[in-house]
Amino acid sequence: MGYGVHVWGLMAIKGSYLALAGVGGVLLWSGLKGTRWTDTLRQIIAGKNPATTARTLGLVTNVAGSGVAGDAAAGSSAPGSLAATFAGYAGRVPYRWGGASPVTGWDCSGAYNYVANRLCSLPIPGYAPRTFTGQSHGPNTAIYWVWLPSHANHLTRAEVSTNDICLWMTHMGVAMDNRQYVSAYDTQEGTTIKNIDGGGPSGELATFWRLR
């Protein structure tokens, strides 16, 4: 499931869409850097300075030797083929908590970061298109809860279609269609395609988003 989601407190942002995990990390980081926590949080929401904001919530994990190998396996893809590109790794890439590379394995958000940004030229929090390499984990699900309301449209379950983001509190993936989604699920199933309904973490409510 998700990487680096530790709940020190909850903050309401964008109404009912957001429960931000890691507020304590923001406060700690702000104290160490001598900045206001509101400024630190504003950087995260704006998707700025990934080298520091990722570490604010403990998101960065170095993946030794990951590089950008694996691009050739899926190819460089257009945004319209996000789901198809991601599905190309189903059954091939294992789940690795904190990973973000198809070579060494990845978790749910690490996989999304790599496929969406590196291969499909889509923006992710803190990274312009095609700048994410998989050398570090990058944004996790907690960051996406902050970032998506400003960069995507919230969808009802009935509106979900191919390439939409499926987001739980500790998990995320990409809709293949209105019934199924692809994600790096867990150590048993690895990168796989599952039913959207009932296919997420037990007890967590799914939300759905379409990038603008």
Residue pairs with C-beta under 8 A, 6 or more apart in sequence:
1 107
1 108
1 170
1 171
1 185
1 186
1 201
2 107
2 108
2 109
2 140
2 141
2 142
2 168
2 169
2 170
2 171
2 172
3 59
3 61
3 97
3 98
3 107
3 108
3 109
3 110
3 137
3 140
3 141
4 22
4 57
4 58
4 59
4 98
4 137
4 140
4 142
5 21
5 22
5 140
5 141
5 142
5 169
5 170
6 21
6 22
6 24
6 25
6 58
7 21
7 22
8 21
8 22
8 23
8 24
8 25
9 23
9 24
10 19
10 20
10 21
10 23
11 18
11 19
11 20
11 23
12 18
12 19
13 20
13 45
13 146
13 149
14 149
14 150
17 145
17 148
17 149
17 154
17 207
18 145
18 146
18 149
19 145
19 169
20 142
20 145
20 146
21 57
21 141
21 142
21 145
21 169
22 56
22 57
22 58
22 142
25 56
25 57
25 58
26 37
26 40
26 41
26 44
26 56
26 57
27 37
29 40
29 52
29 55
29 56
30 36
30 37
30 39
30 40
33 40
33 52
40 53
40 56
41 146
43 49
43 52
43 53
44 53
44 56
44 57
44 125
44 126
44 143
44 146
44 147
45 146
45 147
45 150
47 123
47 124
47 125
47 126
47 127
47 147
47 151
48 126
49 126
50 125
50 126
50 127
50 138
50 139
53 125
53 126
53 143
54 60
54 126
54 136
54 137
54 138
54 139
54 143
57 140
57 142
57 143
59 136
59 137
59 138
59 139
59 140
59 143
60 136
60 137
60 138
61 98
61 99
61 100
61 136
61 137
62 135
62 136
63 98
63 99
63 100
63 101
63 104
63 134
63 135
63 136
63 137
64 104
65 103
65 104
66 99
66 100
66 101
66 103
66 104
66 133
66 134
66 135
67 101
67 103
67 133
67 134
67 135
68 118
68 133
68 134
69 101
69 102
69 103
70 101
70 102
70 103
70 134
71 118
71 119
73 88
73 89
73 92
73 102
74 85
74 88
74 89
74 102
74 115
74 119
75 85
75 119
76 119
77 84
77 85
77 119
77 120
77 121
78 120
78 121
79 120
79 121
79 122
79 163
80 163
81 120
82 115
82 116
82 120
82 122
82 163
82 174
83 162
83 163
83 174
83 175
83 176
83 182
85 115
85 119
85 120
86 111
86 112
86 115
86 173
86 174
86 182
86 191
87 176
87 182
87 193
89 102
89 111
89 115
89 191
90 182
90 191
90 192
90 193
91 190
91 191
91 192
92 102
92 191
93 102
93 105
93 106
93 111
93 184
93 190
93 191
94 105
94 187
94 190
94 191
95 105
95 106
95 107
95 184
95 185
95 186
95 187
95 188
95 189
95 190
95 191
96 104
96 105
96 106
96 107
96 110
97 107
98 107
98 110
98 137
99 105
99 106
99 107
99 110
99 137
100 106
100 107
100 110
100 111
100 113
100 114
100 132
100 134
100 135
100 136
100 137
100 138
101 110
101 114
101 134
102 114
102 134
103 134
105 184
105 190
106 114
106 134
106 184
106 191
107 137
107 184
108 141
108 171
108 172
108 173
108 183
108 184
108 185
109 137
109 138
109 139
109 140
109 141
109 144
109 172
110 134
110 137
110 138
110 184
111 183
111 184
111 191
112 124
112 165
112 172
112 173
112 174
112 183
113 124
113 127
113 132
113 134
113 137
113 138
113 139
114 132
114 134
115 174
116 122
116 124
116 174
117 123
117 124
117 127
117 129
117 130
117 131
117 132
117 138
118 130
118 132
118 133
118 134
121 129
121 130
122 129
122 211
123 129
123 151
123 211
124 132
124 138
124 139
125 138
125 139
125 143
125 144
125 146
125 147
126 138
126 139
126 143
127 138
132 138
139 147
141 167
141 168
141 169
141 170
141 171
141 172
144 165
144 167
144 172
145 167
145 169
148 154
148 165
148 167
148 209
151 211
151 212
152 165
152 209
152 210
152 211
152 212
153 209
153 210
153 212
154 207
154 208
154 209
155 164
155 208
155 209
155 210
156 208
157 196
157 206
157 208
158 178
159 208
159 210
160 166
160 175
160 178
160 196
160 208
161 175
161 177
161 178
162 175
162 176
162 177
163 174
163 175
163 210
164 174
164 175
164 208
164 209
164 210
165 172
165 173
165 174
165 175
165 208
165 209
165 210
165 211
166 172
166 173
166 174
166 175
166 181
166 183
166 196
166 200
166 206
166 207
166 208
167 206
167 207
167 208
167 209
168 200
168 201
168 204
168 205
168 206
168 207
169 201
169 204
169 205
170 201
170 204
171 183
171 185
171 200
171 201
171 204
172 183
173 181
173 182
173 183
173 184
173 185
173 194
174 181
174 182
174 183
175 181
175 196
175 208
176 182
176 193
178 196
179 195
179 196
179 197
180 193
180 194
180 195
180 196
180 199
181 193
181 194
181 196
181 199
182 191
182 192
182 193
182 194
183 191
183 192
183 194
184 190
184 191
184 192
185 191
185 192
185 194
196 206
200 206
